[in-house]
């Protein structure tokens, strides 16, 4: 049995997913063309701050929350018709998360290259 390394998993995911930069994500948010989703853990947000306008869904709950029958859709917090733009701290978890959402059948999904690190040095407001 051969076990894949995290590098293999990320490399495989990157070949199948859409990656955008923080500037492109910022424009999408300004034009209200996406759901910006922060998949970092709660303690990461407490330590480094949140991104204004982002919806926090911890990575461990992403597939549960983004099940089309979940309350997050029912209460209008997320718009299924807009692109899902995910980010984590550095881009590894979000790459794997986007691959998982594609496996669920979502087509309009991407992640931000460099994650929160690149967001923090862009036009996004950290709160």
Beta strands, then each sheet from edge to edge (+ up, - down):
strand 1: 18-20
strand 2: 34-38
strand 3: 55-56
strand 4: 83-87
strand 5: 109-112
sheet 1: 1+ 5+ 4+ 2+ 3+
end
